[in-house]
């Protein structure tokens, strides 16, 4: 690898988005309580987004919400929902809550999954 490629790679691996990059954006993240979803939630909040955290575990969502707020990022909303057993009325309720609380949804990260 030549020097310019190395410098580019270094910048990519150590990229830090501006704190206000996502300011004013409402982002719903599924599978937010653990793993990749948790990392995405923290990164989006750190970039100024209003995050809405969705997962099955209320305790894990509350823990993450406290962590995000303690970091000084916008306090996230939490939606404890088990998407595996969700019906159309559950999705309608999610849409209603988003519309009522935030007025819109700018981005959606569909991250929920089960390994095993």
C-alpha positions as CSV (number, residue, x, y, z in Angstrom):
1,X,0.0,0.0,0.0
2,X,1.4,3.4,-0.9
3,X,1.4,6.4,1.4
4,X,-1.7,8.2,0.1
5,X,-3.8,5.0,0.4
6,X,-2.5,4.5,4.0
7,X,-3.5,8.1,4.9
8,X,-7.0,7.6,3.4
9,X,-7.5,4.4,5.2
10,X,-6.3,5.9,8.5
11,X,-8.8,8.8,8.1
12,X,-11.6,6.3,7.4
13,X,-10.9,4.1,10.4
14,X,-10.7,7.1,12.7
15,X,-13.6,9.2,11.3
16,X,-15.4,11.2,13.8
17,X,-18.6,12.8,12.5
18,X,-19.4,16.4,13.4
19,X,-21.5,16.6,16.6
20,X,-24.3,18.3,14.8
21,X,-24.2,16.2,11.6
22,X,-27.7,14.7,12.3
23,X,-29.1,17.5,14.4
24,X,-32.9,17.7,14.0
25,X,-33.2,14.3,12.5
26,X,-35.5,11.7,14.0
27,X,-34.1,8.2,13.6
28,X,-35.8,4.9,14.7
29,X,-33.4,2.1,15.3
30,X,-34.6,-1.5,15.8
31,X,-32.6,-3.9,17.8
32,X,-31.2,-0.9,19.6
33,X,-30.5,-2.5,23.0
34,X,-27.5,-4.7,22.0
35,X,-24.6,-5.1,19.6
36,X,-24.7,-3.3,16.3
37,X,-28.0,-1.6,17.1
38,X,-26.6,-0.2,20.4
39,X,-23.5,1.1,18.6
40,X,-25.6,2.7,15.8
41,X,-27.9,4.3,18.5
42,X,-25.0,5.8,20.4
43,X,-23.3,7.1,17.2
44,X,-26.5,8.6,15.8
45,X,-27.2,10.3,19.2
46,X,-23.6,11.5,19.3
47,X,-24.1,13.1,15.9
48,X,-27.1,15.0,17.3
49,X,-30.0,12.9,16.1
50,X,-33.2,12.5,18.1
51,X,-33.1,8.7,18.4
52,X,-36.0,6.4,19.0
53,X,-34.8,3.1,20.4
54,X,-36.8,-0.1,19.7
55,X,-36.1,-3.5,21.2
56,X,-37.8,-6.1,23.3
57,X,-36.1,-5.4,26.7
58,X,-37.4,-2.4,28.6
59,X,-34.5,-2.6,31.1
60,X,-31.8,-2.7,28.3
61,X,-33.5,0.2,26.5
62,X,-33.7,2.3,29.7
63,X,-30.0,1.5,30.3
64,X,-29.0,2.7,26.8
65,X,-31.2,5.8,27.1
66,X,-29.6,6.7,30.4
67,X,-26.1,6.2,28.8
68,X,-27.0,8.5,25.9
69,X,-28.5,11.2,28.0
70,X,-25.5,11.1,30.5
71,X,-23.2,11.7,27.5
72,X,-25.1,15.0,26.8
73,X,-26.8,13.8,23.7
74,X,-30.5,14.3,22.9
75,X,-32.6,12.1,25.3
76,X,-33.9,9.2,23.2
77,X,-37.4,7.8,23.1
78,X,-37.8,4.2,23.8
79,X,-40.3,1.7,22.2
80,X,-40.3,-1.7,23.9
81,X,-41.7,-3.9,21.1
82,X,-41.1,-7.6,20.1
83,X,-41.1,-7.3,16.4
84,X,-41.1,-11.1,16.0
85,X,-44.6,-11.3,17.3
86,X,-45.8,-7.9,16.1
87,X,-49.1,-7.5,14.2
88,X,-50.3,-4.7,11.9
89,X,-51.9,-2.9,14.9
90,X,-48.5,-2.8,16.6
91,X,-47.0,-1.1,13.6
92,X,-49.9,1.4,13.5
93,X,-49.3,2.2,17.1
94,X,-45.6,2.8,16.5
95,X,-46.5,5.1,13.6
96,X,-49.0,6.9,15.8
97,X,-46.5,7.4,18.6
98,X,-43.9,8.7,16.2
99,X,-46.3,11.1,14.6
100,X,-47.6,12.3,18.0
101,X,-44.3,12.8,19.7
102,X,-41.9,13.8,16.8
103,X,-44.2,14.8,13.9
104,X,-42.2,12.7,11.5
105,X,-39.6,10.1,10.9
106,X,-36.5,11.0,8.9
107,X,-34.5,7.7,9.0
108,X,-35.2,4.1,9.9
109,X,-32.5,1.5,10.7
110,X,-33.9,-2.0,10.5
111,X,-31.3,-3.8,12.5
112,X,-33.3,-6.3,14.7
113,X,-32.2,-9.9,14.4
114,X,-31.7,-13.1,16.4
115,X,-28.6,-15.2,16.2
116,X,-28.5,-18.8,17.3
